Amino acid sequence: MSDRLLRRALGYGAALTLALVMVAPFLWMLSTALMDEFEVYQAPPPLLPTVPRFANFTEALTALPFALYFRNSLILAAATVTGQVVTAAMAGYAFARHRFAGRTPLFAVYLGTLMIPGIALLVPRFLLVDAMGLVDTVAGLVSVELVAAWGIFLMRQYFLSLPRDMEDAARLDGAGEWQVFWHVAVPLARPALATVALFAFIDAWKALLWPLVIARSPDLRVVEAGVASFHGMYFANWPWQMAAAVAALVPVLVVFLVAQKAFLRGLAFGGIK
C-alpha cells in the first residue's frame, strides 16, 4: 500500500510540476500587465507588481483601435467556424457513409494536404484571391479558411465510430438522406463538431501571417496583427504590450471553458474507430 501511495504521490507531483511549467509564462504575462511602466526594468525584476495597475488594460486597448481589431477577428472566427463545421460535417459523413467512385483516392488526397506546410500555400492562395479581386476585403480574408482537411478527417473517423442502427431505422421510417444526416447523424456528432469548432476558432483567432498578407488597410487588421504592430510602436512599454496580449487571449479561454466537455468527448471518441 505504501508503494502505491508513493507512486500516486510522485504522479501527482509530476503532473503539478508540469502544470506549473505550462502556466508560468501566462502568470508572468499577467503580472507584467499589472506593473508600472518602469517597474519592469528594476534589477532584479519583481515577480509581482507592487501596486496592481489595472488601468494598463484600458490605456493599452485605446492606444490603438483594438475594438476594430476585435471585430475583425470575430468576423474571421465566425466565418471560419461556420465554414469548417459545415464542410467537415458534410464531407466527413459522405466519406464515412456513402460509396462513390474515387472515394478512397480522394480521401487520400485530403490527407496528403495535411503534409503541406501552410507557409508553402501562402503565395498560391494570394494569387488566387488577387485574381478574384478580393485582396483587402473581408471575403478575401475568410475565403481560404472555410475548409479544413483535418476537420474532415476527424468527422469521418467520428461517423465511422457511430453505429448505423439509428440511421437505418430513420430510412425505414421514410426519411431521406438529407433528413438522416441532419436529424440523426449531426445530433450524434455534436462532441466532434464542438472539437472542430473550437480548433477552428483558435486557428482563426491567432491567425497572423495570412491577415498581414491579404489586408492592406489598417481597417482590416485583426487582433494578432494589432498586437504585433503594438509591439513595434510601444516596444519599451512592456506592461501595455502584456495587457494587450492578455486581452487577446481572453476570448480563447472563454470559448475553451464553455466547450471543454464536448471538446474532450470529441477527442476521446473521434480519433479512432
HELIX and SHEET records of a PDB file:
HELIX    1   1 SER A    2  ALA A   33  1                                  32    
HELIX    2   2 GLU A   39  TYR A   41  5                                   3    
HELIX    3   3 ALA A   55  ALA A   63  1                                   9    
HELIX    4   4 PHE A   66  ARG A   97  1                                  32    
HELIX    5   5 ARG A  103  THR A  113  1                                  11    
HELIX    6   6 GLY A  118  LEU A  121  5                                   4    
HELIX    7   7 LEU A  122  ALA A  131  1                                  10    
HELIX    8   8 VAL A  138  SER A  143  1                                   6    
HELIX    9   9 ALA A  149  SER A  161  1                                  13    
HELIX   10  10 ASP A  165  LEU A  172  1                                   8    
HELIX   11  11 GLU A  177  VAL A  180  1                                   4    
HELIX   12  12 PHE A  181  ALA A  185  3                                   5    
HELIX   13  13 VAL A  186  LEU A  188  1                                   3    
HELIX   14  14 ARG A  190  TRP A  205  1                                  16    
HELIX   15  15 LEU A  209  ILE A  214  1                                   6    
HELIX   16  16 PRO A  218  LEU A  220  5                                   3    
HELIX   17  17 VAL A  223  MET A  233  1                                  11    
HELIX   18  18 TRP A  238  GLY A  270  1                                  33    
END                                                                             
